Amino acid sequence: MDIKSAIALFVIRALGLMNLSLARLFGRFIGAIVRISNSRMAKVTQKNLALCFPEKSEQERAELARASVNETCKTMCEAGLAWAGTEQKFRRNENQIVAVRNGHLFEKAVSDGKGLLLLTMHLGNWEWVTSYLPQRCDLMALYKMAKMPGLEKAMLEARASSGIKLVAGNREGVETFVKHYKNQGACIIVPDQEPSEKSGVWSEFFGIPALTPRFIHVLIRKNPEGCVLNVYVKRVSGGFEIVFSEVEPSIYSEDLETSAKAMNEGFEKCVLEAPEQYQWEYKRFKRNPEGHYKGL
């Protein structure tokens, strides 16, 4: 194992020794350091909030930025618990899901058996879906390969204990993923990050043109009778709440741009439920010709 992977794995396993309350408290501590040091995370968060919420006052955005950095750092510190790695620990994590909103939407889609595509986002801590969904459907997830091979191996071993089927985001993995959904299986994907220009289509996110993955539209067209739902895991007192919601109807459109716009609009509604828990430190508009992140 390479040294970077070994260090990262050590940190994650150390965090895994904490309970949920302590991990979140430690996250707030790290968040304070991030803000005081005026790190890149803090600067990008502030920039994204200025772009996406121009109607808010400067003080309101500053308060939201502070809360967002804290929540993102909590997500990082919860990683050791999320990557539990044993059946017993995944059951412990499942018990930390204290509420499920609109669970009937998920249950109906599974019982219909025509295929289920779950769109999640970097809101709250989506890792906790692995402690709930794989026991209720034959779930496959597409993941982005890590830059540290040793860390990736440990991550995959831990997540595999939950029962979720994982495929890498390479050509072979994508083909397997598409086939699973085409054959009316259940799939989950995180499409709220910026793809390459070749793989994306321009669509507004909170009023700002952003490259949006074409792949979701392709996937939906492979199984038009399948059900598409949004899902995210919201951090609440004492644990997490899993929230399912219906997508915008036009996401099923044969027109790519119409479908992409509907997906982003659905994501916006989810984010507005808990804007402080969205990971605003990501450069979502990096390829926008306006150069929003110059100097950051």
Residue pairs with C-beta under 8 A, 6 or more apart in sequence:
1 9
1 149
1 150
1 153
2 148
2 149
2 150
4 148
4 150
4 151
5 148
5 149
5 150
5 151
5 152
5 154
6 150
8 148
8 151
9 150
9 151
9 154
11 80
12 79
12 80
12 83
12 154
13 80
14 80
15 23
15 26
15 77
15 78
15 79
15 80
15 81
16 80
16 81
16 83
16 84
17 80
18 26
18 77
18 80
18 81
20 78
20 81
20 96
20 239
23 74
23 77
23 78
23 80
23 81
24 74
24 77
24 78
24 235
26 77
27 70
27 71
27 73
27 74
27 75
27 76
27 77
27 78
28 70
28 73
28 74
30 73
30 76
30 77
31 66
31 69
31 70
31 71
31 72
31 73
31 74
32 70
34 41
34 42
34 69
34 73
35 42
35 66
35 69
40 281
40 296
41 69
41 72
41 281
42 65
42 69
42 281
43 296
44 280
44 281
44 282
44 283
44 293
44 296
45 65
45 68
45 69
45 72
45 280
45 281
46 61
46 62
46 65
47 292
47 293
47 296
48 280
48 281
48 282
48 284
48 285
49 56
49 61
49 64
49 65
49 68
49 280
50 61
51 206
51 208
51 285
51 292
52 205
52 206
52 207
52 208
52 280
53 60
53 61
53 64
53 206
53 275
56 64
64 275
64 276
65 280
67 276
68 275
68 276
68 277
68 278
68 279
68 280
68 281
69 281
70 276
71 235
71 276
71 277
72 279
72 280
72 281
74 125
74 235
75 124
75 125
75 235
75 279
78 125
78 127
79 127
81 89
81 93
82 93
82 125
82 127
82 128
82 130
83 127
83 154
83 155
83 158
83 159
84 90
84 92
84 93
84 131
84 158
84 161
85 157
85 158
85 161
86 161
87 161
90 130
90 131
90 161
90 162
91 131
93 128
93 131
94 131
94 132
94 135
95 239
96 128
96 131
96 238
96 239
96 240
97 128
97 131
97 132
97 233
97 239
97 240
97 241
97 242
98 236
98 238
98 239
98 240
98 241
99 236
99 241
99 242
100 132
100 241
100 242
100 244
101 241
101 242
101 243
101 244
102 243
102 244
102 245
103 242
103 244
105 229
105 244
105 245
105 246
106 116
106 136
106 229
106 231
106 244
107 136
108 227
109 116
109 227
109 229
110 116
110 136
110 137
110 186
112 227
113 184
114 184
114 223
114 225
114 226
114 227
115 181
115 182
115 183
115 184
115 185
115 186
115 187
115 223
115 225
115 226
115 227
116 137
116 185
116 186
116 187
116 226
116 227
116 228
116 229
117 181
117 186
117 187
117 188
117 189
117 216
117 219
117 220
117 223
117 226
117 227
117 228
117 229
118 129
118 133
118 186
118 187
118 188
118 189
118 228
118 229
118 230
118 231
119 188
119 189
119 191
119 216
119 228
119 229
119 230
119 231
119 247
119 263
119 266
119 267
120 126
120 129
120 188
120 189
120 190
120 230
120 231
120 232
120 233
121 190
121 191
121 192
121 230
121 232
121 267
121 270
121 271
121 278
122 190
122 192
122 193
122 278
122 279
122 282
123 232
123 233
123 234
123 270
123 271
123 274
123 277
123 278
123 279
124 232
124 233
124 234
124 235
124 240
124 274
124 277
125 233
125 235
125 240
126 190
126 232
126 233
127 233
128 233
128 240
128 242
129 188
129 231
129 233
129 242
130 159
130 162
130 164
131 162
132 242
133 139
133 164
133 186
133 188
134 162
134 163
134 164
135 163
137 186
138 165
138 185
138 186
139 163
139 164
139 165
139 186
139 187
139 188
140 164
140 165
140 166
140 167
140 176
140 177
140 180
140 181
140 185
140 186
140 187
140 188
141 164
141 165
141 166
141 167
141 187
141 188
141 189
142 167
142 168
142 169
142 173
142 174
142 177
142 187
142 189
143 166
143 167
143 168
143 169
144 169
145 152
145 168
145 169
145 170
146 152
146 155
156 166
159 166
160 166
165 180
167 173
167 174
167 176
167 177
174 215
177 187
177 189
177 219
178 218
178 219
178 222
180 187
181 187
181 219
181 222
181 223
181 226
182 222
182 223
184 223
184 226
187 219
188 231
189 215
189 216
189 219
191 212
191 213
191 215
191 216
191 263
192 267
192 284
193 282
193 284
194 200
194 210
194 211
194 283
194 284
194 285
194 286
194 287
195 211
195 212
195 213
195 214
195 215
196 211
197 211
197 287
199 213
199 214
199 215
200 211
200 212
200 213
200 214
201 211
201 212
201 214
201 217
201 256
201 257
201 260
202 209
202 210
202 211
202 212
203 209
203 210
203 212
203 257
203 260
203 261
203 263
203 264
204 210
204 261
204 264
205 212
205 264
205 267
205 268
205 284
205 285
206 268
208 284
208 285
208 288
208 292
209 285
209 288
210 264
210 284
210 285
210 288
211 287
212 260
212 263
212 264
213 260
214 256
214 260
216 251
216 259
216 260
216 263
217 256
217 259
217 260
220 226
220 228
220 251
220 252
220 259
221 254
224 252
228 247
228 251
228 252
229 244
229 245
229 246
229 247
230 244
230 245
230 246
230 247
230 266
230 267
230 270
231 242
231 243
231 244
231 245
232 242
232 243
232 270
233 240
233 241
233 242
233 243
234 240
234 241
234 242
234 243
234 273
234 274
234 277
235 274
235 277
243 270
243 273
245 266
245 269
245 270
247 262
247 263
247 266
248 262
248 263
248 265
248 266
249 262
250 258
250 259
250 261
250 262
251 259
251 262
251 263
251 266
252 259
253 259
253 262
271 278
283 293
283 296
285 292
285 293
286 292
286 293
